[in-house]
Amino acid sequence: MSRLVQCVKLKTEAEGLERPTYPGELGQRIFDNVSAQGWQQWMQQQTMLINENRLNMAEAKSRKFLEQQMEAFFFGGGSEIPVGFTPKA
């Protein structure tokens, strides 16, 4: 049987993640409070942030930026949108 969580992103009860997807305390908060669907929304946002900001994930500052954006996406006011970004229709 699937694990249900009260998803902070979807604002509804939904199927939870199968396992933690990120290490540490933030990863546990995500596992406890984010649904699988909410996580997929983050994966799309993360891809956009990496591509539009030309982040190099080998650099510590890029990883830190992405972690801050992830926390804001789920538990804050939302992740930022890069200047000049226009979503495809």
N, C-alpha and C positions, 0 to 999 in steps of 0.2 A: 504494500500500500504506500502511496506517495505521502510525503511529509507536507503538511500545509503550514504556511506562515501568513501573518498579517503583513503584507508587502508595503513598505514605506513609499515605494515608487508608484505602485498602482493604486494604493489606498483601498485595497480589498484583500480578502483572503485568497491565496492562490498556491499552486504547487511550489514547494521550496526547492532549493538546490539540492543535489544528491550528496555533495561534499563541499567543504570550504574551497573557494576558488582563489583566495588570496591569503597570504600568511599573516600571522599576528592578530592583534586586538581588532584592527579594522576588518580583517578577514572574518573573524568570528561574528562581529556585528552584522556584516553582510550576510553571512550564512543564517543567522537568526532572524533577520528582518527583511530580506530581499527574496522575491520569487525568482524562479527560473526565467520567466518572461521579463521581469525587471532587469535581470542580469544581461539578457540578450539586448535590451535597449542600451545598457551601458557599453556593451561590446561594439555596437554601432557608433556610439558617441566617441569611444576611445579611438576607434579606427579613424574617424574624422579628425580628432585632435592630433593624432600622430601624423597624419598625412598633411593637413592644412598648416600645422606649425612646424613641419619638417623635423620632428623630434628624432633624435638618435637615442634609441633605448639602451645603448651601451654607456651613455653618460648618466651619471648620478642625478644631475639637475633635471634631466628629462623625466627620469623615473619618479623623482620627487614631485614634479609638476603634475604628472599623470595621477599620482596617488592623491594629491590635494584635490584635483578635479573629480576623482572618483568619490571621495568623501563628500564633496559639495553636491555632486549629482544625486547621491542617495540621502544624505542627512543634512544638507544645507539648502541654499537657495537655488541650486542647480549649477551645472557645469557651464563654463563660458563658451561662447561661439567665437571662432576666430574672425578677425576683422576682414571684411570682404567676402566671407563665406556665403554662397548661395546654394541652398539644397537643390538637387535635381528633382524635377517634377515627375 
